[in-house]
């Protein structure tokens, strides 16, 4: 059955691989040639050509079956590869979807970090020989005698910043270079700086994930009855009284018991045409040191003032953002620093598609958002101006004024174009 499976794979991939590597004259013979091809794919966001940088599985399999090295040691090593075809399959993006997925993730993360892909130029690169550590790959050096991992430094000419891209599995097979699996991208001018930022990034994600899990586990315990709701209320009441005992001003004490641990700002659109701005804060309880609450502000269209949001996150990771007062509700999913979902009117159930991307803004603007949330006095933010109005048509002496003779009416607030309300199938 194992050999039948392999034969099926070979037949399926034969056609595509012939097209991908029919003309060897187009393949790079140096590592810098492959790196330039790799950066070209990033600059043009070219997934198809990135796919073609990798050697097909059936080509590697032919090198295993018909390898000219017939020494006893080589025979043993090639036999090991024949028994572990999965290790070779993982080098081909036609079967290993994570290769293309990471390419897309690096593109997106670079954009979120402010890189202008069209304006990148190669500064320098550092490659290191990649050794075989997996038992299933023992003998692969007979196929690819040179394998590298390392770091590529690119300069964003427009943004005047340097980024480091980590890469692995650059392979030399039959005198040509293939591969280049992308791993991560960070703004860094050296390897040490890249490692420091990557470590800090990983610690933050681990901390955030752990806090989210603790929060969800507590909610699940209440839901499943593992913690009696009456007992939980009693505990909360006792803790509240204990914490408030030293301060007659309950509201001030409640503010002291929480700490803002993260602030995020997003911009995007409703229905791909109505501009939206969103500000979200993450807060932890000082007693438990866990993220327990969120709040935020948003505005859309021609609104001048921000509206407050009551924000929660359910056990499935969906963010629920309710207008305060409750005019509408956003249900959003956060992935790769992008919120996607919908806004729904609570009264007539009409809605809009929502896409919001995380952006960087000055700290002074964040302080203004915080001041509004803490004081409860909502309004506009300094530095944000409404779209300029067209100048009034000048009156030319001796010519009839073509402007509307009626007095200008008070400008009505623009309302976003609404989708038709969804009708429940039972009602139909």
N, C-alpha and C positions, 0 to 999 in steps of 0.2 A: 504493500500500500504506500510505503514511503516513496518508493521510486515512481509509482504512478502519479503521486502528488507533484513530484518534481517535474515530471514530463509535462504535466498539465500547465504548470507555471511557465515552463520554457516555451510552450506553444503560444500562450497568451501574450508573453512579453516579446516574442521574436519580431513581430511586425513593428512595434514602437521603437525597440532598440535599434533596428536597422536604420530607421529614419534619424534617430538621435545621434548616431555615431557612424554614419555611412562615410562621411568625408573626414578623414583624420587630419587633413591639412588645416582645418579650422580649430583644432584642439591646441591648447597652450602647451609648450614644452618647458616652461619655467614656472616657478611658483608665483612670480610677480605678474606673469601673464594671466594666471588664474585669478589672482587678487583683483586685477584690473577688470576682468570680466565680472567678478562678483560685485564690485562697486558699481559697475554699469547697470547691473540688475537692480541694485538698491536705488540708484539715482533715477532710473526710469520706472521703478516699481514693476519690474518685468518678471512675473512669476514663471512664465513659460520658459524663458531662457535660463532662469535659475534652475528650473527642473532639469534642463539639458546639461547642466554642469556636472551631473552625477553619472557614474558609469552604471549601466543596467545590470540587473542581477544575472540575466542569462549569459552576458558577456563574461562576468566573473566566473560563472559556473563552467564555461568552456575552458577557461584558464586552469580550473581545478581538474577537470576531466582529462584534458590534453596537455598537461604541463610537461615540458621537455625534461625537467629534472627528475630522473628515475633512480636516484640514489636511495639506499635503504632508509636513511633518515627522512628524506623528502617524501618517500612513499608513506611512511607512518603519519607524517604531518598532514599530507593531502587526504589521507583516509579520515583523519579527524574532521577536516572541513566537510567531507562528503557526509559525515554523520551529523553535522550541525549546519544545514543549509540556512537555517533561520538567521544565523549571524551574518551571512552574505546578503540575505534579503533586506536586512535593516539598513544597508547602504543605499538602497534604491528608493527614491521618493514615490515611485509608483506603488510601492507596498507599505512604506513607512510614512504615514501621513504627518508625523510630528516634524519632519524636515521642512515641509512647506508651511506648516502652522507656525513654527518658530521664525521663519522668514517674515511672515505677516506680522508677528508680534514685535519683532525688531523694528520693522517699518513704522508700526503704530507707536511704539514707545519712543522712537526717535522723534516723531512728529510732536508727541506730547511734551518732549523735552525741549522743543524749539528748533530742531534741526531743519534746514532747508535741503532736502535730498538732491534737488536739481543743482545745488551750488557746492557740492562736496568735491574735494580733491584729496588724493592720497598724500599723506605726509611721510609716514614710514610704517614699517611693520616688523614684528618680532615673532619668529616661529621657533617652535621647539619640537624635537622628535617625539612622536607619540608611540609609547611602548605597548606591547600586547599584554594585557592583564587578564583577559577572559580566557578560560580554558577552551571555549568553543571556537576561539579565533587562533588557536595554536596552529602555525603553519601558514598563516595569511601573509607573512613576510615573503613567502615564495611568490605571491601574486603581486603584492604592493610592497616592494622593499623599502619605500620611503613614505612615512605617514607623519603629518604634522598637525599640531594645534598651536594657537598663539593669539596675537592681538594685532589688530589693524587700526592705525590712527588716521583719522580723516579730519580735514579742516573745513568747516562751514564758512566759506568766503563771505557770504552775505551776513551771517550772524556773528562772524569773527570769533568763533568758538571751536574748540577741539574736542572730538568725541573718540572714544575707544570702543571697538567692536571685538568681542571675543568670538573665536571661531575654532572649530575642530574638524577632524577627518578630512584634511587636505591630503590626497593620496596620489602617488606616482605609480602608474600602471603602464607597462610597455612603453616607457619613455614619455608618456603624456600625463598631465596633471588634471585630476578630477576632484569633485566634491567641494567642501567648504560649508559645513553645517554651522549656521549662526546660532549663538547662544545668548548673548546679552549686549546691550549698548548703554553706555553711561558717559556723561561729560567728564572727561579726564584727559590729562596731557601726559600721563605716565602710568606704568603698570601698577606701582605701589598705590597711587591715588585711586586707580580703578578698583583694586582689591579692597581698599578702605571703604569706598562708597558701596561696593557690592555687599560687603559684610554688614554695613549699617542698614542697607536696604533689606537684606534678608532678616536681620534682627527685628526690624519694624514690622515686616509682614508676619513673622512668627508671633510677635506680640499681639498684633491686631487679630490674627486668626484665633489665638488662644482666648483672647477676651471675648470674641464673638461666640466661640464654642461654649465658654462658661455661661454667657448670657443665655444662649439657646438651651443649654442643659438645664438651667434653673427654670426657664419657662416650660420646658417639656416635663420636668418633675412636677410642677404645679398642675399641668394639664392632665398628667397620668395619675395624679393623686398620691405621688410619692411624698409630697409635702402637703400636709393638710392646709387648705386655704385659710381656715380660721386661725390655725397656729401661725401661719405666715403673717397674717394681719396683726396678730398679737405681738409677734417678734418685731415687726416693723413699727408698731405703736410704741413698744418699750424703747427701742433704739432711738426713735424720734424724740421721745420725752427725755431720754438721757442726754441726747445731743443738744437739746434745746434748753436744758435746765440751767445752763450757765449763761444764757443770753435771753433777755426778755423780748428781744426783737426776733421773732421766728423767721421772718423772711430773710433777714441778713444772715442768719445762721445757716439756713438752707443753701444760700449761695456759697458760703464758705465751705460747705461739705462737698462741693463738686469742683472739678478742675477741668478746664478745656485742654484737651490733649491734641486736637488736630482741627484745622480749618481748611475748607476746600471751596474753591470758586469754579463755577461752570458757566459756559455760554453755549447757546444752541438755538434751536428753532422749534416752533409748533408747526406741524404740517409743512415743513421745509420752507416756510416763508415768513413766519412771525418770530421776531427775535425774542429770546428769553435769557434772563440772567438769574443764577441760583447761587446761594451761599449756604453752606452746611457746616455745622460745628459738631464735633464728637466730644462727649464729656464723660468723665469717670467719677465714681463715688470714692471719696477720700478714705472711707472706712474699708471698703473692699478692694480698692485699687483696680476696679474693673469698669469698662465702658458700659454705662447703664442708660444713657439718654442722648438724644440728639435734638437740635433745633435749627432753624434756618429762616431765610428770607428769599423772596423771589419777586420778579416782575416780568411782564411780557408786553409786547406791542408798544403802544405810545404811552403806557403808564409812566408817570413821573415818580410816584412813591412806591416803595417796596411793601409787600404784604408778608405777614408772618406765617410760618409754616409749623404745624405740629407734626413731628417726624418720628416714625417707628420703623422697625425692621423685623419682618416675620421670620419664622424658623427656616423658610426656604430661601432666605436672603433677599426677598423682595422689599424694596423701600416704599413705604406708604407715607405720602406727604399731603396732609390735609390743610386747606386754606383756613385761616383764622381771621374773620368768621368763616364758617364752612360753606364756601361757594362751590369749590370743586376739589377733586382729589387726583393726585398723581400716583400711579403705580409704576415703579421704575426698577430696572435691573442694572447693577453697576458691574462693568467688566472692562478691564484695561483702561480705566479712567474715563469711561464713557457711560453715561446714563441713557438707557433706551426704555421706552414704554409708552404710556398714554396719560393724558389729562382728561378727566370726565367731569362734566357738570353734574352736581348732585341733584339738581331739580329736574332736568329733562333728559339726562343721560347722554347728551351729545358729547363728542370727544374729539381730541386731536392727537396725532402721533407726536412723540417727543424724542428728540435726540440732543443731548447736552454733553459737551466736551470739557474736560478739566483745563483750566487756564491759570496762568500766574498773574497776580495783580500786586500793586505796591502794598506794603504793610500799613500805610496810612489809610488806605481804603478798607482794609480788614478791621482796623480800629473803629472806623465809622459804622461798619456793620455791627460790631460787638456793642457799641454804644447804643444803637437802636434797640438791639435785643435786650440789653440789660435795663434800659430805661423804659422800654415799652412805647417810646415816642417814635413812631415810624415816619419816614419821610424820604426825601431824595438824598442822593450821595453826591458830595462835592466832587467835581471832575467829570461827572456824567451829564451830558447835555442832550437835549432832545434834538431830533433832526431839524436842520435849519429850514425855515419857511422860505418860499420863493419871494423875491422882492416884488413890491407892488408895481403894477404897470404904470410907467410915467405918463403924465398928461402933457401932450405936445400942443403948444399954442397954434391955433388955426386949424386943428384937426379934431374931428369928433372923437371923443373918448369911447373906445370899444368895450370898456369894462362894464360889468353888470351894473345897471343903474340902481338896483335894489341895495339897501344897506346890507353889509356883510352880516351873516348870521353867526351866532356863537358856534365855534368849531365843536362838532360832536366828537366824543371819544370813540376812537376806532375800536371795533369789536372784531376779533379774529373770525375768519370764515369757518363756519362750523360744519362738521360732517353730519349726515343724517343719523338720527338716533337709531340704535340697533333695536330690532323687534324680536322678542323672544319667540322661539319656534312654536311654543304652546299657544301663544296669542294669535299667531298666523292661522 
